[in-house]
Amino acid sequence: MVPHRFVLRSAAAAALLALLSACGGGDGDLATTTPSGGGATPTAAQQSAFISSYGGGLAALNSYSGLTSPAFLDTIDDSFLDAGYTKEQIRAHLAQEATARATTPDLVFPGVTLSNATITDCDAKGFCTLTATVTNADADSTATTFTTRVRLQDSKVRLYGDQAQAPTV
């Protein structure tokens, strides 16, 4: 199982993590900034598309189709690494969750929503900072603000992670 702490942290950033539903989500709270200087800065449309896809994917993780959606994984850079997790590990964990859900339908994957997402501090290489809040509203409501790196590549913003081989405290 994917550790819930990872889901909230990366949920934002990644992963997970992962799979996209067309329901949108989060783009109503979109705030974008254009950093001074040149470089590969995502346009407002690219930022909005990423935040909508990522937020929709996170919101859909509580369903089989969300856990198996290739579109959500497309919000994660192929070079993603965060707290020791790679994109391939996220893909494998989501597949395990989907299998478990299919065989034991009463299992529940935590559903989260993304809000207050901003992409700032982009550098000349297209690396930026994503800051957002993820909220898990089940029996109680837990909101966590997180920051992670994203990257603009091939005209798409994707989660890039902290590039750390192990969790940071």
Residue pairs with C-beta under 8 A, 6 or more apart in sequence:
1 93
1 96
1 97
1 100
2 15
2 16
2 17
2 90
2 93
2 94
2 97
4 110
6 15
6 16
6 83
6 85
7 15
7 16
7 17
7 61
7 110
7 112
8 110
8 112
8 134
8 136
8 142
8 144
8 146
9 82
9 83
9 144
9 146
9 148
10 16
10 17
10 82
10 83
10 85
10 146
10 148
10 159
10 161
11 17
11 58
11 112
11 114
11 134
11 146
12 54
12 58
12 114
12 130
12 132
12 134
12 146
12 148
13 82
13 130
13 146
13 148
13 149
13 150
13 159
13 161
14 75
14 76
14 80
14 82
14 85
14 87
14 90
14 148
14 159
14 161
15 72
15 76
15 80
15 82
15 85
15 87
15 90
15 94
15 159
16 58
16 61
16 72
16 76
16 90
16 93
16 94
17 57
17 58
17 61
17 72
17 73
17 76
17 90
17 94
17 159
18 57
18 58
18 61
18 69
18 72
18 73
18 75
18 76
18 90
18 94
19 57
19 60
19 61
19 65
19 66
19 67
19 68
19 69
19 70
19 71
19 72
19 73
19 94
20 53
20 54
20 56
20 57
20 60
20 69
20 71
20 72
20 74
20 75
21 56
21 57
21 59
21 60
21 63
21 65
21 66
21 69
21 71
21 72
22 56
23 56
23 59
23 60
24 52
24 55
24 56
25 52
25 55
25 56
25 58
25 59
25 113
25 114
26 51
26 52
26 54
26 55
26 56
26 113
26 114
26 115
26 117
26 132
27 48
27 51
27 52
27 55
29 115
29 116
29 117
30 47
30 48
30 51
30 117
30 118
31 116
31 117
31 118
32 44
32 47
32 48
32 118
32 119
33 118
33 119
33 120
34 41
35 41
35 120
35 121
35 122
35 123
37 124
38 124
39 122
39 123
39 124
39 125
39 126
40 122
40 124
40 125
40 126
40 152
41 122
41 126
41 128
41 152
42 50
42 119
42 122
42 126
42 128
42 152
42 157
46 152
46 155
46 156
46 157
47 119
47 157
49 156
49 157
50 75
50 119
50 150
50 156
50 157
50 158
51 114
51 117
51 119
51 132
53 71
53 72
53 74
53 75
54 72
54 75
54 114
54 117
54 159
55 113
55 114
55 115
55 117
57 66
57 69
57 71
57 72
57 75
58 72
58 112
58 113
58 114
58 134
59 66
59 111
59 112
59 113
59 114
60 66
60 69
60 72
61 67
61 72
61 94
61 109
61 110
61 111
61 112
62 108
62 109
62 110
62 111
64 98
64 101
64 102
66 72
67 94
67 95
67 97
67 98
67 101
67 109
68 94
68 95
68 98
73 87
73 90
73 91
73 94
74 156
74 158
75 158
75 159
76 87
76 90
76 158
76 159
77 87
77 150
77 151
77 153
77 158
77 159
77 160
77 161
78 87
79 87
79 151
79 160
80 86
80 87
80 90
80 158
80 159
80 160
80 161
81 161
81 162
81 163
81 164
81 165
82 148
82 159
82 161
82 162
82 163
82 164
83 161
83 162
83 164
83 166
83 167
83 168
84 164
84 165
84 166
84 167
85 161
97 109
100 107
101 107
101 109
108 138
110 136
110 138
111 136
111 137
111 138
112 134
112 135
112 136
113 134
113 135
113 137
114 132
114 133
114 134
115 132
115 133
115 134
115 135
116 131
116 132
116 133
116 145
117 130
117 131
117 132
117 133
118 130
118 131
118 132
119 128
119 129
119 130
119 150
119 157
120 128
120 129
120 131
121 128
121 129
122 128
122 152
126 151
126 152
126 153
127 149
127 150
127 151
127 160
128 149
128 150
128 151
128 152
128 157
129 147
129 148
129 149
129 150
130 147
130 148
130 149
130 150
130 159
131 145
131 146
131 147
132 145
132 146
133 143
133 144
133 145
133 146
134 143
134 144
134 146
135 141
135 142
135 143
135 144
136 142
136 143
148 159
148 160
148 161
148 162
149 159
149 160
149 161
149 162
149 163
150 157
150 158
150 159
150 160
151 157
151 158
151 160
162 168
